[in-house]
Amino acid sequence: MEFNATSTNITELLVVVLVIFSVILLMRKRYDSNLPLLSYIAVIAFTNAVEGRSLNPFLLYGGLGLALVLRFEFMGTGFAKAVAYLATGSLCVITWIMMSDVLSS
């Protein structure tokens, strides 16, 4: 594990910090925040802009769909918790993959 401070790695670390902050918001049950949506947009833009850094599209767009569903206010508490759990899990997996990319290059 070695960190190489290139501009791509630093940008990826900034995206990871945004994702971690949105995970914290989801864990505090702030489902009405737009930050998870913005973090998914940042992750998608980063993975499309940089060659060689790719994530599973099902993970990216599935998590984005879960974050969009989480914005509905008419869901029951149990269903909202399940959707928030899945959205948080996908964000954590994205963080894990991006950090392994940063530390392995």
Secondary structure as GFF3:
##gff-version 3
##sequence-region A 1 105
A	DSSP	alpha_helix	7	27	.	.	.	ID=ss1
A	DSSP	alpha_helix	35	49	.	.	.	ID=ss2
A	DSSP	alpha_helix	57	70	.	.	.	ID=ss3
A	DSSP	alpha_helix	77	104	.	.	.	ID=ss4
###
